[in-house]
């Protein structure tokens, strides 16, 4: 028989015990979430890479998105940052700021989403904090990765003459966001599924990033848009860039939606949320990159090159070799 006491809300520490301690069980440094902080060392031949990303309901995800999707995206945007530095995932901490009306069904599904991705990507929860808020759901992860000492991939290493490469495909998430907002009609349900899936569950290139160490000269992930993020790489590397829009890899779903529409092509190039790796590498790295692509099953496409010019300037060429006029470079919060 269930007593009235059993139906009471778990409270902060009850929630931690039920939903988060199991996520920390596989990471010894978490100390069972019993202490004030985690404790773990770094192998002598490695360095620690640390990144933090936050997500806010109504800004980074829709409040009614499935909790498992929210959890997956929260982890994966951080994993993408680690991959862009050439680091392998090690652990993460989590801060949840939840309104009081967020129930345990939501939290159980969210924790299950975290657990599924922990298993997939091979890392664990090290600790964090759980607080209530009168605002929207706000979530933050700090992820820790390991990279060979002195070998972390920078943004600033690109050289004039280096070729530009991007993993996977670009534009699905930007198109998916327009579908989610109801601004883009897509009749084919299979295409809708692909576009919305890439928006909600990006695929961080954790298998590729660490293997770019020694090949890539400059690297970052595409979060704010291909053009904007390439501009960031160029700014840090002190050069300009040129790429051909027709060489940018699109999924079959994106290609079906974009067609010959220049406005949709511009959206694909500037929309963001792809979390693919964009990197520069010398021409002689091409054979090794082809082998890496074949070994991992992740397409790696050459799209352009770094050139002399004002730092940060990116020229995008259309199919006629003419410079494209884009309405914006990409996403900015402020």
N, C-alpha and C positions, 0 to 999 in steps of 0.2 A: 504494500500500500504506500502511496506517495503522500508525504506530510506537506502541510502548507509551507514549511520551511524550504522544502526541496524546490518549490516553484519560484522562490525569490531570485532576483538577479544575482549573478555570480559576483559582481563587484570587480574592482581593479585587479586584485591579486588572484581571485578565482579565475578571471579571464586569462591571466598570465599562465597560471598552472594548467588550465585546460587546453589553451590554444597555442601558446608560444613555447612553453617548456619542451614539448615534443619536437619542435623545430630546432631546438638547440641541442638535442640529445646527441647528435652525431659530431658535434664540435667541442672537443675537450676544453678549449679556452673559454667557453661560455660558463663553465663551472656550474652547470645546471641552472643558470639564472638565479643562483642563490646569493651571490655577492653583489657589491655595488658596481663592479666593472669586470670586463673580460681580461684575461691574461694569456698572451700567446707570444711566442718568439718567431723570429725570421731566420731561415737557414743562412749560413755564412756567405753563400754564393748568390744570395737573392737580395732584392730590395723590395720594400713595401710600396705599393701604389694605392692611393686612397682617393675615392671620388664620392661626391654627395649629390643626389638629385631629389627634388621634391615634386610631388604631384598634388594638385588642388582640384576638387570637384568643380566642374563648370569651366575649368581652364585647360586641364590636361586630359580629362575624361568626363563623360556624361554621368551625372549622379545616379542614373538608373542602369549604368553598365553592369554586367554580371561581376560580382566581387572577385571571382577567380581570374577574370580578364584584367581587372584592375591590379590585382596582386602580381600577375605575370608581367604586365607592362612596367610596374614599379621596379621589379628586379631587373628586367631586361634593359631598361634605359641605362641603368648603372653598369650592368655587365658590358654593354656596348662601349662605355667610356673606358673600362678596363681593357677591352680588346683593342681599342684605338691606341693604347699605350703599350701594347704588346704583352699585357699581363694575363696570367691565368687566375681565375676566381679562387678566393681562399675563404672569405667569411663576409658577413655583413651585419650591421646593426639597423634597427627599425624603430621609427617613431610614428605612432598613430595618434592623430588628433581627431576624435570622433564626436559628433553630436550625441546627446544622451538618447535620442530616439533610434540610433543604430542598434539593432537587436543582435542577439547571439546567432541567429541564422545567417545574417550577413557576415559576422565575424568568423563563423565556422567555415563558410565557403571561401572567404578571403584567406584564412590560414591554410586551407586545403590547396588553394592555388599556389601559395608560397612553397608548401611542402613538395608539390609536384615539380616545380621549377628547381628547387634545391636539388632534388634527385637527378633531374635532367642535366644540370650544369655543374654538379659536383662541388657544392659549397654549403655552408650552414650558418644558422643564426648565432651571433655572438652576444646579443643583448639589445638594449634599447630603452624605450620609454613609452608609456601609454597614458594619454591625458584626454580630458573632455574639452569640448569647444562649443561656443555658441555660433560659430561660423560654419562654413562648409567642411566636408571631410578633407583633411590635409594629411598627407603621408610623406615620409622622408626615409630614404635609405642611404646609409654610408657603406660603401662596398670596399673591401680590401682585396688586392690582388698581389701576386708575386711575379717579379720579372728578374731575369739575370742582372746581376749588379752592373750598373753603368750602361745598360742596354735599352732602357725604356724609350719607346718611340716618341719623338718630339713633333710638334707642329712646325718648328722653325728650321728643319734641316733640308728643305727643298732647294734645289739648285737649278739655275737657268739651263734648259735643255732636258731636264728630267721629264719623263712621261707621266701622265696622270691616269690613275686606274680607280675603278669603283667596283665593289663586290655586289653580287646579287642584282637586284633591279631597283629602279628609282620611280617614285611617283604614286605607288599604290595607296599609301597612307594619306597623301594629300587629296587624292580623288575620293578615298573612303570617307574622309572628313566631310567633304561636300555632300556625299550620299547621306551621311548621318544627319546633317543639318537640313536635308531635304532640298538642297540647292542643285543637285545633279540627279536626273532621272536615269536609272539604269534598269532596263527591262529584264535582262538575263539574270536570274537569281544566282547562278554560279559565279558570274562576274561580281555581283554585289557581295557574295560571301568572301571572295578573295580580297576585295578592296577593304571591306570592314575588318576582315581578319588581320590584315597587315597593319591596320590602324590600332587595333586593340592588343595584338600580340606580335610586336616586332620580333625579328629573329637576329639577336646579337651574334656577331661573327667571332665567337670565342674560340672556334677551331682554327680560324685564319689569323687573327691578330697576333698571337704569340709567335707564329711562324713567319711573320713579316719582319721580325727582328733580324737585322743584317741584310735585308732586301730593300725595305722602304726607307726613304730619306726623310719624309715628313708624312704624318698620318693624323687623321681625326675622324670622328663619326659624323654622319649626315643627320643632324637633328633639326637645324634651322632652315634647311633647304640646300640643295646642291650648289647653287651659285653663291649663296651667302657663306657657306662653310668653306668653299674653295677660296673665297675672298679672305677668310680668316687664316687659312694656311699660307696664302700669298703674303698677307701682311706680316706674319711672323717670319717668313722666309725672305722677305725683302725683294719680291719680284712680282710679276704679273702672270696671268694665265690665259690660255686660249683653248676652247674645246668646241667640238662639233655636236650640235644638238642631235643630229641623226645617229650619232654613235652612242648616245646615252642608252643603257640597257633598260628596256621596259618589259614588264610581264605581258603575257598574252592578254590578260584582263585589262591592263592599262592601255595597251595598244588598241584594243577594241573600242575603248571609250574615247581615247584621244583622237584617233583617226587623223584627219588633216586639219583639225581645229587649232589655230595658233594660240588661242587663249588657254585651251586645255594643256597644250604643250608647255606654255609659260608656267602654268600652275604646277605641272610635274617637275619643272626645273627649279622652282622656288618654294614649293609647298612645305617641305620638311617632314619630320617624324618617320623617316625611312630607317634610320639607325643602321645604315650600311657603312662600310669603311671606304673612305676616300683617301688616296695616298699617292705620293710621288715616288718614283724609283728611276734609276738610270736605265738607259736603253738595254744595256747588257743583262738586266735582271729579267727580261721577258721570258727566256726559257724556264727559269726557276719558277716564275709566277704561273706559267702554263702548267707546270708539273704540280704546283701547289693546288691550283684549281681542280685538276683532275683527281688529285689525291683526296681532297676534302669534299668534292662534289659541289663546291660553291663557285659560280661563275665569277671571273675576274676580267673586266673589260677595260681596254685602253680607250680613253675618250679624248685626250688632248695632251698638252704639254705646258710646262712653265717657260715663260719668255721674259725677256728684258722689258722693263716698263715700270710705271709707278706702282709701288707696293700696294697690293690689294685689288688692283684692277683686274676684272675678269671679263673677257670678250667671248660671247657665245655666237657661233656662226650657224646660219640656217643652211638649208640644203643647197642654196645657190652660192654659199661661201660669203654671204653678207652678214654683217653684224646685226643681231637681233636686239630690238628694243623691248626690255622687260619692264613691267609695271613696278616691280619691287625685287630686291635681291633675296629676301626670305623673311622669316619670322623674327620679330623682336618683342620682348615683353614690355619694354618702355619706349 
